[in-house]
Amino acid sequence: PAASFCPSLRAGGGRSAMDSGAGQSRRPANTPFRQQTLKAWRPILTPLWVISTFTMVGVVFIPIGFVCLDASDQLIEVKSAPYDEACCKKNCGVDDEDRIDFNPCRISVKIPARMEPPIHMYYMLENFYQNHRRYVKSRSDRQLRGETGLTAADSALADCAPRAKFDPDGDDSIGNTINPCGLIAWSFFNDTFKLYKPDGAKVHLRKRGIAWPSDVADKFNNSHETGDNFPPFAGMDCRRGSGECVEDEDFIVWMRTAGLPTFRKLYRRIDQALPAGTYELEISNGWEEDDRDGLVNKWTNESQRFLYPVHTFSGHKYVVLTTTSWIGGKNPFLGWAYIIVGAVSLALALAFFVKHKVSPRRLGDTSYLIWSKDGSSAHHQ
């Protein structure tokens, strides 16, 4: 009733209890927005309108789908065999902590047809859950931007546990703080790749530009503390502006976590054509030293006996080479999605058309209105 929305007058011209405290009515202003009377388009879904809309969607979407499929099919994508298996030398069991890999390791990659630039090289990991809630949070953006003086006791590093302190039982001093901290940085993928043509010539792999420009410019900066208690950066120049350590584009790419357990991350770009043939891919992990045989782990100063480990969680590693086009990389999903939506729309248009012709319904026919009162139903005539 209207009395519940506006104050009632008492004898003597006084205000109601609703107005006595605030001095103003709580009734909404009489505007189209407050009274929810704004102008709106309320289409009447007639059979002709519905059938035409579904038909138009189908006629437009199906050709777009075939164009996307054709663009995807013209791309060339080459994926290597899982090199974690091919490069294992000894103790290759899933739970074997004494695993030894060929380091460096060479595998063959066959390119079936000429690949035109730009060509993208990715490394691909399988069964690696970067999307785990605790893993995704395990980082300190303030530390990655180059802020100094942060310790494990600071709230900025609270999410980095259990990789905030190098000695878990040690104190919270700067000397015991990992920089960069967190599980994402600690698990940094550090296998390196070289590609050789069938004639043995080395293919130039371009690193610059693989990370987002905004990340490189604003989100990752070295400080004088960068690399402290952090084995993956051993042997690197972690001075500000060096382009290594936190500023390394490989590291920046890794820090953008993937949403699925099987994912690819851009490793390099190739700006030259690759003719068809069998190429050699060299995978290595560690540093070369003139007076040492094999590759060396700069942190322990011992021989690096394994590549990036994935066997402990039944993961696999691949290298992927792919060309690109206006649609991006090779992926038929978008094309099939357009085709399926278009086909369903045409099927619905046909079904509604048949229904309309077989048993048409007059627009605005009140005989279809049913009123229910006191448990009984009657057609409103």
N, C-alpha and C positions, 0 to 999 in steps of 0.2 A: 504493500500500500504506500501511497505517497507520503503518509505521515512518518514513515520510517526513514525517509531520506532528507527531510527538511525539518527544522525545529518548529515545534508548535508553540503558540503564544499562550501565556497564562493570563489570568485575570489581572488587570492593572498594567498590561503591556510589557510584562517581564519576559526574559528569554528562558528557553528550556534549559535543562541540566546539561545538554550536549554543548550549548554555547556559553554557559556561565563560566567555564574554566578557561577556554581558549579565546573567547571573544569573537570568534568567527565560525561560520558554518563549515562543516566538513564535506559538504556536497561538492562533487567535482564540477569544475567550470563547464559552462555550456559551450564547449567547442567541439568540432568534429572529431578531433583526436581523443579528447577526454571521454566523449560520449560514444566513441567507436562507430562513428557514422561517416568515416572517410569514404570518398568515392572509390569504388573497386569494380574490376571487370569480373562479372560472373557469367561465364559462357554457358549456354545451354547445349548439352552434349547430345545433339541430334544424331541419328544413325548416319546420315550423310557426312557430318563433320567427323565422327569417329572413324568411319571407314576411310575417308580421304586422308586423315592424319596417319593412320597405320600404313596405308599404301605409300604415302610420301616418304615415311621413315624407311620402309623396306627398299623403295626404289633408290634412295640416296645412299643408304648404308651398305648395301651389297656391293655396288661398284667400288666404293671406298675400300671395303675389305679386300677385294681382289687386287686393287692397286697396292695396298700395304703388303699383301702376301707376295706379290711379284717383286716389290722392292726388297723384301727380306730374302727371297730366294736368290736374288742376284748377288747377294753378299757371300763372301768366302770366309768361313770360319774353320780354324784348325785347332784341335785340342790334343795335347800330348797324352801319352800314357801316364798313369799315376807314378811320378818319378820317385815317390817315397818308397815304392816297392822295387823299382829298377835300380835304385842307387844304394840299396842295403847290401852291405858286404858280409856282415857277421852278426849273430845274435839278433835275429830279426823278429823275435816274438813280441807280442803286444805289450807284455809286462816286463820285458827284458830291459833293465837299466844299463846294461853293458853293450848296447847297440853300437855298431861301428858302420859308418857309411863310406862309400867312395867319395872322397872330397879332394879335388873336384870330381864331379860325375858328368859323364856325357851320355846323352840319349839322342835318338834320331826323331826328327819331326818331318813328316812328308806333306808337302804343299801340293795339292792336286792340280791347281790352275794358277795362272799369274795373278798376283795380288797387287792392286794399285794403291798408292798412298792416298790419304793417310791410313796407316796401319797401326793398330793398337795392340800392344802386348800386355796381357794380364797374367797375374798369378791367381790361381783358384784354389780355395780351401773347402774341404768337404767335412761336414760333421763338426764344425767349429762354431759354437754358440756364442757369437759376439752380442746377441740380443738378450742375454741373461740380465735380469734387472740389476743384480749386484755388480756384474761386470761393466755394464753401461755407465753406472754412477761412479766407478772407481777411477777418478781422475781429479786433478785440481786445475781449473782453468786459470786461476790467478798465478799459479806457479808456471804454467805453460806460457803465459804472457810475459814472463820475465820478472815477476815480483820476487824480491829476496826477503830473507829473514823469517820465512815460514818454517815452522817445525811441526812435528807430529801432534803436538798439543794444541795447535791452532785449529779452529773450526774449518778453515779453508782446506785442510788436509784430512778432515774427518772421514770422508768417503773413500780415501785411498787405502785404508786397512784391508788386507794385512800387508800391503806393500807401501807403507808410509815410513817405517823404520827399517834400516838394514839389519840391525840386531834386534829381534823382537823383544828380547829381555833387557835391552839397553835403555839409556835415558832418552829424553825428548829433545836433545840438543841438535843444533844445526849439523854437527859432525856425524850424527847417526840418522839423518833424514835423507831419504831417497829423492833425487831430483833428476827427472820427473817421476812423480810417485804414481801409484795406482796399478791395477791389473792390466789395463789396456796398454800402457806404455811398457810394462814389464814383459808382456808377451809379444813385443814388436817383432814382426816378421822380417828376418834379415838374411834370407837366402838371396844370392845375387846371380844374375843370368848373363850369358853371352851367346850370341847367335852367329853361326858360321854358314856361309853359302856352300853349295855342293863343291865348288872349286877351292874351298878352304878360306876364302876371303871373309873378313869379319864384317858383320852388318852393324852400321852405326845406330845406336839406340839413344834417342834424345830423352833426357830426363826433365829438362826445364818445361814447366807448364802442365805437369801431371796433376797438381793439386789446385784447389780453388784459389783464385787470386786473393779473395777476401781473407782466407785462412792464412795465406803466406804473409800478407801485409799487416794484419791486425791481431791475429790470435796466437801466433807462435813466435817467441823471441827467446834467444839465449840470455843467460845472466852469468855472473861469475860463479854461481852455485850449480849451474846446469852440468849434469854428468856425475855429480857426487853420488857415490854408492850405487851407480847404475851401470851394470856390466855391458849392455848393448852399445854404449857410447864410448867404451874403452878404446883409446887410440885415435879418437876424433878430435878436431879442433872445435871446442865448444864456446869460443869467444863470440860476443855479440856481432852479428853481421857476417859470420863465416859461411852461412848456408849449410852448416852441418848440425848434427845433434837435433835439438828441437826444431831448428829451422830447416832441416832436411825435408824435402818434399816427399820422400818415401815414408818418413815418420808421420808427416801431416796427413797423408792419404790413409795410413793405418789407423790414425786416431779417429777417423770418421767411421764409427761402428756400423756393421751391416745388420739388416733386419731379419735375415734368414740364415740358417746354419750352413748352407752351401752358397758361397758368394765369390765374386771376383773383385779384385782391386787393380787399378791401372798401375802398371810398372814402368812402361816406356812407350814412346811413340817412334814410329819408323817412317821417315820421309822419302824413302826410295822404293821403287817397285821390287817385288820379290818374284822372280820367275818360278815356274813349277819345278819341283825337284825335291830331293831329300836333304834336309838341313841338319846340322849338328847343334844341339843346345847344351851348353856347359853350365852346370849348376855348382855353385861353391858357397862356402860359408867360412869366413875368417880372413886373416891378413897374410900377405906374402912377405917373407923376410929373406934376404939374400943368403944369410948364413944358416938357414933352417930348411929342412926338407918338408914339403907339404905346407898347409896353411896353419896359422897360429891363432889361438885365442888370446887377444891382447889383455884380457882381464886376468887370466890365470897364467899367461905366458907358456902355455902348454899346447901341444898339437890339438887342433880342432878335429875331433874324431867323428862328429855327426853333423848332419844338416839340421835345418829347423825341425824340431821333433813334433810329429803328429801321431805317431803310432800308439802312444799311451791312451788316447781317447778314440782309437779306431778311425782316425781321420785320414784323408788323402790329399795330395798336392798335385796340381797340374799347371801347365803353362798354356795359355790360349792366345792365338794370333787371329785377329779379325779385321776386316775392312768395315767401313761405315758409309752411310748415305744419309739422305735427309730424314729417314725414319730412325736413325741411330744404328745400333748393332743388329745382328741377326736374331730376330725374335718373331715367330709367326703368330704369337698370341693376339696381338692387336688386330691383325687381319681377320683371324677366325672370330674374334669377338664381334667385329662389325658385321661379318657375314651371318653369324648366328642370330644376332639381334635383328638384323634386317629380315632374315627368313621367318623368325617368329612373328614379326610385325605383319608380314604379308599373309601368314597363316591366319592371324587374328582378323585381319581385314577381310579375308575370304570367308571366315566363319561368320562374322557379323553380317556380311553381305547376304549369305545364304539364309541366315536367321531372319533378316529384314524382308527378304523376298518370300519366304515360306510362311511366316507368321508375322506380318507387319503390325505395328502398334501405332495408333493415332496419337500424335503429340498433344498432350494436355487432356487426355481422356480421364475424366474424374471417376469413371467406374472402377479404376484401379485403386482408388483411395479407400482404405478400410479404417473405420473408427471403432474403438473398443471402449465400451462403457458398461460398468457393472458386470464384467465377466462375459458379456455377450458381444458379438461382432455383427456389423451390418454394413453393407455397401452404402456409401454416401451418394445419393442420386441428385 
